[in-house]
């Protein structure tokens, strides 16, 4: 072996010794809550890139710390996160402050919020059933980013999906330039189905939003949303309500998914689109329908709705 080859070999060995984490293979960890183990017990050993497979009914408050990064928690369609009540660290069933966390295939129930991102946090929320939480189904705040895919959010005490505090959500799409849809069902919640507010934004594409006690979608307090190809039906308020200097686009590049719809015979109780106290709505109305009117705009809103 010549000197140059020896130098590179020794240098590579020294680099691996100095930075072993970059060369470690991702691990799979198992948590069986029915056997008495708990998700909280793995935080000290889990590493970036690892997957935690969970089964059983986990009667615990899951709190993911901010230092956790790139970890997948997979309920395998056979795990339930059930908030135990009482004096827990958080009132929320699944409380995430980590980065690039994936939460998939769980039933999440019994919390004030089902899944709560407190930021700046980021997560992919995929394939879950978020049901019967006393406050919000999914709450995203403090500069957090969430991708909500293939998930049902139902029977929350107030809002189904709440995005606030300069946060951003992709609801039904992973990223706008990828054409595949990952539709969610947001239904029978005690407030709006989806609420975007306080300088937050969202892409809301291809979802079914129905039977919520207030409007299907609300966008207010300097927020913005691209709302495309959803079915918004039978909600207790408007299909879409825009207010306080906010805006909604119904047609936005690069999506080509078509207009929003209201299912036949299932008009929303208010207007199809209501706009008040500034803001704008732009793009095709589609078949959105309200029992009171198709559009209700005050004089301060910009109406660029087309047929």
C-alpha positions as CSV (number, residue, x, y, z in Angstrom):
1,X,0.0,0.0,0.0
2,X,1.5,3.4,-1.0
3,X,1.6,6.4,1.3
4,X,-1.4,8.1,-0.4
5,X,-3.6,5.1,0.0
6,X,-2.5,4.6,3.6
7,X,-3.3,8.2,4.4
8,X,-6.8,8.0,2.9
9,X,-7.5,4.7,4.7
10,X,-6.4,6.0,8.1
11,X,-8.3,9.3,7.5
12,X,-11.5,7.5,6.7
13,X,-11.2,5.3,9.8
14,X,-10.5,8.3,12.0
15,X,-13.6,10.1,10.5
16,X,-15.8,7.1,11.3
17,X,-14.5,6.9,14.8
18,X,-15.0,10.7,15.3
19,X,-18.5,10.8,13.9
20,X,-20.1,7.4,14.3
21,X,-23.7,8.7,14.3
22,X,-23.5,9.4,10.5
23,X,-22.7,5.8,9.7
24,X,-25.0,4.1,12.1
25,X,-27.8,2.0,10.6
26,X,-31.4,3.1,11.4
27,X,-33.0,0.9,13.9
28,X,-36.5,-0.4,14.5
29,X,-37.8,-0.4,18.1
30,X,-40.9,-2.1,19.3
31,X,-43.4,-0.9,22.0
32,X,-46.3,-3.1,23.1
33,X,-48.4,-1.1,25.4
34,X,-50.6,-4.1,26.2
35,X,-47.5,-5.8,27.6
36,X,-46.8,-2.9,29.9
37,X,-44.2,-1.0,27.9
38,X,-44.6,2.7,27.1
39,X,-43.6,5.1,24.3
40,X,-41.9,7.4,26.8
41,X,-39.4,4.7,27.6
42,X,-37.7,4.8,24.3
43,X,-36.8,8.5,24.1
44,X,-33.3,7.9,25.6
45,X,-32.3,5.3,23.0
46,X,-34.1,6.4,19.8
47,X,-31.9,8.1,17.1
48,X,-32.5,10.0,13.9
49,X,-33.8,7.7,11.2
50,X,-35.3,5.2,13.6
51,X,-38.8,3.7,13.5
52,X,-40.8,3.0,16.6
53,X,-43.5,0.3,16.0
54,X,-46.3,0.6,18.5
55,X,-49.1,-1.9,19.3
56,X,-51.9,-2.1,21.9
57,X,-53.7,0.6,23.8
58,X,-51.2,3.1,25.2
59,X,-52.9,4.9,28.1
60,X,-50.2,7.6,28.3
61,X,-49.7,11.2,27.3
62,X,-47.1,11.0,24.5
63,X,-44.8,14.0,24.6
64,X,-42.1,14.1,22.0
65,X,-39.2,16.3,23.1
66,X,-37.7,19.1,20.9
67,X,-34.3,17.4,20.4
68,X,-35.9,14.4,18.7
69,X,-35.4,14.5,14.9
70,X,-36.4,12.3,11.9
71,X,-38.2,9.6,13.9
72,X,-41.2,7.6,12.7
73,X,-43.9,6.5,15.2
74,X,-46.0,3.9,13.5
75,X,-49.1,2.5,15.1
76,X,-49.5,-0.1,12.4
77,X,-53.3,0.3,12.4
78,X,-53.4,-1.6,15.7
79,X,-52.3,1.0,18.3
80,X,-54.4,3.6,20.2
81,X,-53.0,6.6,22.1
82,X,-55.5,7.3,24.8
83,X,-54.9,10.2,27.1
84,X,-55.2,8.9,30.7
85,X,-56.6,12.1,32.1
86,X,-55.5,13.6,35.4
87,X,-52.5,15.7,36.1
88,X,-50.3,14.8,33.1
89,X,-47.4,16.8,31.6
90,X,-49.7,18.0,28.9
91,X,-53.5,17.8,28.4
92,X,-52.9,16.7,24.8
93,X,-52.8,13.0,23.7
94,X,-49.9,13.4,21.3
95,X,-47.8,16.5,21.9
96,X,-44.9,17.0,19.5
97,X,-42.1,19.5,19.7
98,X,-39.7,17.5,17.6
99,X,-38.6,18.0,14.0
100,X,-39.4,15.8,11.0
101,X,-41.5,13.5,13.1
102,X,-43.8,11.0,11.4
103,X,-47.0,10.0,13.3
104,X,-48.8,7.3,11.3
105,X,-51.5,4.7,11.6
106,X,-52.7,5.5,15.2
107,X,-56.1,6.0,16.8
108,X,-55.7,9.1,18.9
109,X,-58.3,9.9,21.5
110,X,-59.2,11.4,24.9
111,X,-57.0,14.5,25.0
112,X,-57.8,18.2,25.0
113,X,-56.1,18.2,21.5
114,X,-55.6,14.9,19.8
115,X,-52.3,15.8,18.1
116,X,-50.7,19.1,19.0
117,X,-47.6,20.6,17.4
118,X,-45.9,23.3,19.4
119,X,-43.2,24.9,17.5
120,X,-41.2,25.4,15.7
121,X,-42.0,21.7,15.2
122,X,-42.6,19.7,12.0
123,X,-44.5,16.4,11.4
124,X,-46.1,14.2,8.8
125,X,-49.5,13.0,10.2
126,X,-50.5,10.1,8.0
127,X,-53.2,7.5,8.1
128,X,-54.5,8.2,11.6
129,X,-58.0,8.3,13.2
130,X,-58.2,11.3,15.5
131,X,-61.5,11.0,17.3
132,X,-63.3,12.2,20.5
133,X,-60.8,14.8,21.8
134,X,-62.4,17.4,23.9
135,X,-60.8,20.4,22.2
136,X,-59.2,20.3,18.8
137,X,-58.5,17.2,16.7
138,X,-55.1,18.5,15.3
139,X,-53.6,21.8,16.4
140,X,-50.5,23.4,14.8
141,X,-49.0,26.5,16.3
142,X,-45.8,28.6,16.9
143,X,-44.3,28.5,13.5
144,X,-44.8,24.7,13.0
145,X,-45.2,22.8,9.7
146,X,-47.5,19.8,9.2
147,X,-48.4,17.5,6.4
148,X,-51.8,15.9,7.1
149,X,-52.5,12.9,4.9
150,X,-55.0,10.0,4.7
151,X,-56.4,11.0,8.2
152,X,-59.9,11.1,9.6
153,X,-60.5,13.9,12.2
154,X,-63.9,13.6,13.8
155,X,-66.0,14.3,16.9
156,X,-63.7,17.0,18.4
157,X,-65.2,19.3,20.9
158,X,-64.3,22.4,18.9
159,X,-62.1,22.7,15.7
160,X,-61.2,19.7,13.6
161,X,-57.8,21.0,12.3
162,X,-56.5,24.3,13.6
163,X,-53.5,26.1,12.1
164,X,-52.4,29.3,13.9
165,X,-49.4,31.4,15.0
166,X,-47.5,31.8,11.7
167,X,-47.7,28.0,11.0
168,X,-48.3,26.1,7.7
169,X,-50.2,23.0,6.8
170,X,-50.5,20.8,3.7
171,X,-53.8,19.1,4.1
172,X,-54.4,16.4,1.5
173,X,-51.1,16.9,-0.4
174,X,-47.6,16.2,0.6
175,X,-46.2,19.1,-1.5
176,X,-48.2,21.0,-4.2
177,X,-45.9,20.1,-7.1
178,X,-46.5,16.3,-6.5
179,X,-49.9,15.6,-8.1
180,X,-50.9,12.6,-5.9
181,X,-53.8,13.3,-3.5
182,X,-53.9,12.0,0.1
183,X,-57.4,13.0,1.1
184,X,-58.5,13.5,4.6
185,X,-62.0,13.3,6.1
186,X,-62.8,16.1,8.6
187,X,-66.3,15.6,9.9
188,X,-68.7,16.1,12.8
189,X,-66.5,18.4,14.8
190,X,-67.9,20.9,17.3
191,X,-66.6,24.0,15.5
192,X,-65.2,24.6,12.0
193,X,-63.8,21.7,10.2
194,X,-60.6,23.5,9.3
195,X,-59.5,26.9,10.8
196,X,-56.5,28.9,9.4
197,X,-55.6,32.1,11.3
198,X,-53.0,34.5,12.6
199,X,-50.7,34.9,9.6
200,X,-50.8,31.1,8.9
201,X,-51.2,29.5,5.6
202,X,-52.4,26.2,4.1
203,X,-52.9,24.1,1.0
204,X,-56.2,22.3,1.4
205,X,-56.7,19.9,-1.5
206,X,-59.0,17.0,-2.2
207,X,-60.5,16.5,1.3
208,X,-64.1,15.7,2.4
209,X,-65.2,18.3,5.0
210,X,-68.8,17.6,6.3
211,X,-71.2,17.8,9.2
212,X,-69.1,20.2,11.3
213,X,-71.2,22.5,13.6
214,X,-69.7,25.7,12.2
215,X,-68.2,26.5,8.8
216,X,-66.4,23.9,6.7
217,X,-63.3,26.1,6.4
218,X,-62.6,29.4,8.1
219,X,-59.6,31.6,7.1
220,X,-59.2,34.8,9.1
221,X,-56.8,37.2,10.9
222,X,-54.3,37.8,8.1
223,X,-54.2,34.2,6.9
224,X,-54.2,32.7,3.4
225,X,-55.2,29.3,1.9
226,X,-55.3,27.6,-1.4
227,X,-58.6,25.6,-1.4
228,X,-58.9,23.2,-4.3
229,X,-61.0,20.1,-5.2
230,X,-62.6,19.5,-1.8
231,X,-66.1,18.3,-1.1
232,X,-67.6,20.6,1.5
233,X,-71.1,19.6,2.5
234,X,-73.7,19.8,5.3
235,X,-71.7,22.0,7.6
236,X,-73.6,24.2,10.1
237,X,-72.2,27.5,8.9
238,X,-70.8,28.6,5.5
239,X,-68.9,26.2,3.3
240,X,-66.0,28.7,3.4
241,X,-65.7,31.8,5.6
242,X,-63.0,34.4,4.9
243,X,-62.5,37.5,7.1
244,X,-60.1,40.0,8.7
245,X,-57.8,40.7,5.8
246,X,-57.4,37.1,4.7
247,X,-57.5,35.4,1.3
248,X,-58.5,32.2,-0.5
249,X,-57.5,31.0,-3.9
250,X,-59.6,28.4,-5.6
251,X,-57.3,27.9,-8.6
252,X,-53.5,27.9,-7.9
253,X,-50.5,26.5,-9.8
254,X,-49.3,23.9,-10.0
255,X,-52.5,22.0,-9.0
256,X,-54.9,20.8,-11.7
257,X,-57.4,19.0,-9.5
258,X,-60.5,20.9,-10.4
259,X,-63.0,23.0,-8.4
260,X,-64.5,22.5,-5.0
261,X,-67.9,20.8,-4.7
262,X,-70.9,20.4,-2.4
263,X,-72.6,17.0,-2.5
264,X,-76.0,16.9,-4.0
265,X,-78.8,17.6,-1.4
266,X,-76.2,18.5,1.3
267,X,-76.0,22.3,1.2
268,X,-74.1,24.1,3.9
269,X,-76.4,26.0,6.3
270,X,-74.9,29.5,5.5
271,X,-73.4,30.8,2.3
272,X,-71.2,28.9,-0.1
273,X,-68.6,31.7,0.4
274,X,-68.8,34.5,2.9
275,X,-66.2,37.3,3.0
276,X,-66.2,40.1,5.6
277,X,-63.8,42.8,6.9
278,X,-61.3,42.9,4.1
279,X,-59.6,40.1,2.2
280,X,-60.3,38.4,-1.1
281,X,-61.6,35.2,-2.8
282,X,-60.3,34.3,-6.2
283,X,-61.1,31.5,-8.6
284,X,-64.0,29.2,-9.7
285,X,-67.0,28.7,-7.4
286,X,-67.4,25.1,-8.6
287,X,-70.6,23.6,-7.2
288,X,-70.1,25.0,-3.6
289,X,-73.6,25.6,-2.2
290,X,-75.1,27.2,0.8
291,X,-78.8,27.3,1.9
292,X,-78.7,31.1,2.4
293,X,-76.8,32.2,-0.7
294,X,-74.0,31.3,-3.1
295,X,-71.9,34.4,-2.0
296,X,-72.1,36.9,0.8
297,X,-69.4,39.6,0.5
298,X,-69.3,42.9,2.3
299,X,-68.0,46.0,0.6
300,X,-64.5,45.7,1.9
301,X,-63.9,42.2,0.3
302,X,-62.4,41.8,-3.2
303,X,-64.7,39.4,-5.1
304,X,-62.8,37.6,-8.0
305,X,-65.0,34.5,-7.9
306,X,-65.8,33.1,-11.3
307,X,-68.4,30.6,-12.4
